[in-house]
Amino acid sequence: MGARTVLHDADITRALTRIAHEILESNRGAEDLVLLGIPTRGVALAQRLARLIDEIAQTSVPVGALDVTLFRDDLAKHPTRSPHPTDIPAGGVDGRTVVLVDDVLFSGRSIRAALDALQSIGRPAAVRLAILVDRGHRELPVRPDFVGKNIPSSRQERVNVRLREYDGAEEVTIEA
């Protein structure tokens, strides 16, 4: 069975625009907001969200990247993961509302690792989670604050997010 497309380019744009509005509403504006993308595709999504928030709120929101590789609890199973650079915006995260951004939420283990990585950098006032695709199957008590699309899937299926910045295509597919 081949891959089936569940989100197209316009769907992704619409979901990110909605998430940007929800972040601003939840935070009551863009003040003290920092977006941190989880590599790889979470970084591109965080940058897109920052641009959208900048357009909506007419202000500049700091955006960066938070590598979670060394904080993961599954390195023994996947030892070939190579770390990506962590890039914390000037001003840091202390006392600010940090929105972690990732492409797919599955077991919750990447987000647990992100929380550990974030704790090693500073102490935010609050941490929120923005996800493009929530596919369920949580192994840890992690719930996103902002979701682009809930896509129920079986554990045997694979959800693929393709973004122009990395893949030259813009879609979310599910394959067996």
Secondary structure, DSSP 8 states (H G I E B T S, - for coil): ---EEEE-HHHHHHHHHHHHHHHHHHHTSSTTEEEEE-TTHHHHHHHHHHHHHHHHHTS---EEE---GGG-S-TTT-TT------B--TT-STTSEEEEEEEEESSSHHHHHHHHHHHHH---SEEEEEEEEE----SSS---SEEEEE----TTSEEEEE-HHHHS--EEEEE-
